[in-house]
Amino acid sequence: MNETDIINILRNSFSNDAIKRQVLDENWYQENIDNGIDSTGFCFAASEVLYRLAGGTNIWQVVSINDPRDWDNGTHYFLKRRQNNEIIDITADQYTSRGIEIPYAVGRGRGLRFVSNKARLLARLSGLGEL
């Protein structure tokens, strides 16, 4: 499966309330419901799923923008393609749809040693299989 298919499957899964309840922490679930933006709270798990299913560390760098160090809108995760520094932000709309510009340039790379439970759940529940 290619990365576009993975991204589309992930984005479609964000609107499923059963997936929201199982993957999101309570505070992110509540914010997701309150603001009506289905991608809210899924940034880390979705980024990790794409990272693991579409090439891992050879292709991607996981990047975070931390709250409050970098901005005051919640910590946010996205991927940067190593080959050309292209940003892939599956959940950018949780900010952009509210008129918030994401300061990608201040993001800092981080590693992923182990598969997180949230990413494992999101992959399985969205139909992408096991990580």
N, C-alpha and C positions, 0 to 999 in steps of 0.2 A: 504494500500500500504506500502511495506517495504522500509527501508531507501536506499537500493541499487537501487530500482526502481526510487525513488525520485531523487537520485543523477544522474542516467542515463538520466532521463527526463530533469533535469536542464542542464546537460552538452550538450545534444542535442539542447536545446533551445538557447545556447550561439551563435550559428552560424546564427541564424535568424536575419536579419538586422532590421526588424520591431521591434523585441523585444529589440535589442540593442538601437535603437533610442528612445524607450519609457522608458527604464529602466536606461540607463547610462546617467550621466551628460555629457555635451558636451566635456569637456576635456578628460574624460575616453573613450567616444565614439571615439574621434579622435585618442587617443593612441591605442585603440583596432584595428582600421582600419590600422593605420600606421605600427604597429608591426605584424599584421596578426595573432595574438593569440586570438582566440574567447573568452576565459575566462577573458581577461583583463577587469578589472573594475567591475566584478560581485561578488567579494568576499563577501561583506557585505550582499547584497540581497540574494545570494544563501545560505549563511550560515544561515541567518535568516529563510528562507523558510524551510530548513531541520530541524532546531531547532523547529520551530512551528509545523511541520507536523509529526515529529518523536520523540515526548516525552517531548519537552520543558525543563524546568529547572531541572526536575527530572533526566533527562538523560544527558543533555549537559551543558557545560559552553562555552559561547561565549568569544573568546580571540582575542586581537588585538596586532599587532606589529606596533608601531607608528613611523612615519617619521616626524621629524628627530631624535626623542629621541632614538630610538632603531636601526635604520638603515636608509639608504638613497635611498630606492626603492619604496616609496609610502606606506601609511598606508595599512595594510593587516589584514584581518579577517579570522578566521577559528574556528572550533569547537573542543573541547576536551571532550571525553566521561568521565563522572564523575566516573564511576565504575572502570576504569582501566587506565585513562589518555591517552587513544588512541587518536591521532590526526586525525581528518577528515578535510581535506583541499580540497574542491571541485575545487578550482581554482589554485592549486599549480603550474600547468603547465605554468601559465603566468610568473613565475619566473624560474622554473627548466628547461624549454625548452630554456632559454637564459643563462643557466649555473649559475644562481644565487641561492645560498643555502639560505633557509629560516631559520632564527634563532628562531625556535619555543620556545626555553627555555626562551627567554626574553619577550615573550608575557604576557600580563596582562589580567585577566578576567574582564568582564564588564557585566552589566545586560541589559535586554531588557524589558522595561516597556510597550511600545506600539508597535503595528505592524506598520512598516514603509511603506510608500507609495511605495517605490521601491520593497520591498519584496511582497507586495500585488499585484503589477502589474506583477512581474516575475511569481508568482504562477499562477495567472489567465491566462496570455498569454502563458505560457508553458503547460497549460492543467492540472495543478495540483489542480485547483479549488480555492475557496476563503479561505483566512486565517482568 
